[in-house]
Amino acid sequence: MHKYFPILLKKFVNIILFTFTFSVFSSYSQSPYICSKSALAEKIYLQLDGKIYTTDKIIWFKAIVTNAATHRSTRVSAVLHVELIGPNEKLIEKKLIKIEDGTGNGFFQLNQSCTERLYLVRAYTEWNKNFDDDFIFNEYIQVFAPIRTEKETPITNVTLIEKENNQRRLNAFFNPNVVDGLHKKDLTLFLSFDKRKDTLAIKRGRNNKYFLDYAIPEECQFVTLQMQTENHFNFSKTVVSEQRLSSIYNSSPKAESWFGEYKV
């Protein structure tokens, strides 16, 4: 009996090893992570801040990119391609979004050139081009023209004030958000009057508007105001005096009427 014991023990160990190896192989062969090529793909999801927009709005979005099988943050792609597709599959704008820890943020600025139609927001990574279209994010949004009761202009309330010491001051209000919804910093203003020019940086005041109070020469007959936003949107207005000041004003400041010609 003792001389057969080592032989029996060896056979028993071989049976155990074979059973274990077969069970492990069977479990892996049935696993979707091994069998499916799609397990290597990335899952992309964009959280939009809305479904319906007007042409004066901004489309904000948050991107989430995970592994399709584990649903954990991706470690493959660091850049996400996000596209705004208009009617007739026309590419309106494309953004490259940096992905950190599986997330990123971005936006599309709509404008008046956008027509009232369905638009497609599409997102993908270069890695996902190796897989089916199921791993490309697509979502449609509706874009309409805004309803305006009164057209708002970026430069308003332009007046010429005559002070007691005969000093002439030009006052005006600026609202850069009419042409650039993302503007938040100081506003750059270029002034041109007669043969002189000046450049100013105006700080934002109440109601997100900017106020100008500027001394101009007595002989000045016209002034061109050109504002430039931080995203390099421009709007200008030329104001011309209806008549030259022919008398010195009394103690209280008075406003002279000016008319303007708008230029974008």
Secondary structure as UniProt FT lines:
FT   HELIX           2..4
FT   HELIX           5..29
FT   HELIX           32..35
FT   HELIX           37..40
FT   STRAND          42..48
FT   STRAND          52..54
FT   TURN            55..56
FT   STRAND          58..67
FT   TURN            68..70
FT   STRAND          79..85
FT   HELIX           87..89
FT   STRAND          91..98
FT   TURN            101..102
FT   STRAND          103..109
FT   TURN            112..113
FT   STRAND          118..124
FT   HELIX           127..130
FT   HELIX           133..135
FT   STRAND          137..144
FT   STRAND          155..162
FT   TURN            164..165
FT   STRAND          168..174
FT   HELIX           176..178
FT   TURN            181..182
FT   STRAND          187..193
FT   TURN            194..195
FT   STRAND          196..202
FT   HELIX           206..208
FT   STRAND          210..216
FT   TURN            218..219
FT   STRAND          222..228
FT   TURN            230..231
FT   STRAND          234..241
FT   STRAND          254..256
FT   STRAND          258..263
//
